[in-house]
Amino acid sequence: MTAVKAIQSVQLDDENNTVIILDQTLLPNEKVFLHLSTPEEIWEAIYHLKVRGAPAIGIAAAFGVYLGTKQSKASTYEQLLDDFQKIKQYLASSRPTAVNLFWALDRMEDRLKVEKDKSIEEIKNALKEEAEHIRNEDEQVCYSIGEHALSLLKPGWGLLTHCNAGTIATARYGTALAPIYLGQERGYHFKVFADETRPLLQGARLTAWELQEAGVDVTLICDNMASIVMKEGKVQAVLVGCDRVAANGDTANKIGTSGVAILAKYYGIPFYVCAPLSTIDLDCPTGEHIPIEVRKAEEITTKWYEKPMAPENVQTYNPAFDVTDHELITAIITEKGIAYPPFTKSLKQMKSV
């Protein structure tokens, strides 16, 4: 348990001008930390999922835009702002769906503008401070989400989760996995079913690895096995993370999440979304307005195989996310509390606290 919680998937090494990330594409076989020093390297790490999970992406982007701006040769505020905005726009282009990416970059720009009357060196130091605040706040946010979520669960329950919303996707604890870790510490003895999460296997490679390392009773299942474990009465609640929540409660998360929600609704199982307030986008009215990233065909046809497992040149469709309709969601759990339907009211109230 301690070993998993001690992992920091994104760190700043300011002295050596690098962002250190745990390369999640190599897990569970290798635990490798990459040292990234340029916006291009950080962009590549985000795009290729070496760093992934909405909170971790936001933290990496905050550290990245700070380091890029730190290396600016600007002698005036206007020049520094111009350099900052170029780096910000570049990093923002890495992935379109996770709102934390844009939230963190906007927060960094807001801090830069607040400090505009200070010296260049003082502004750079303020950006470092803000990036570190983003990282430290996320750890507390995840812990609070875990406490609120745990209040909805009972000892001995079977829990199902999809993708990876754990320690390595955040500053620490995770979102959907936070109540599992807290429950493990307090003797809840949860039995967790981890969907493998095709096509990139975040559940198999990351969630199953995290939970097993933590001593949690975890069982890996293929995505298309969720229905049978629910039918057999092995699942009492579903916990998932998210990358963006629309104002009406529609939620974008890793592809396959909406299917799990439909199954949970059919079997009468509560479906909980664990969402930091930073992922709630009140400017986005419904899930139809959330941009869905479509990724390359090779992730389906060749990535995990010694030989191609599909006909050459076959057409593919590989959306990285889907949107779960708000009507399928029992509650959205944030660091400030639990939001229930109607989400148009409860989410707005939650954001205003």
Disulfide bonds with the S-S distance in Angstrom:
none
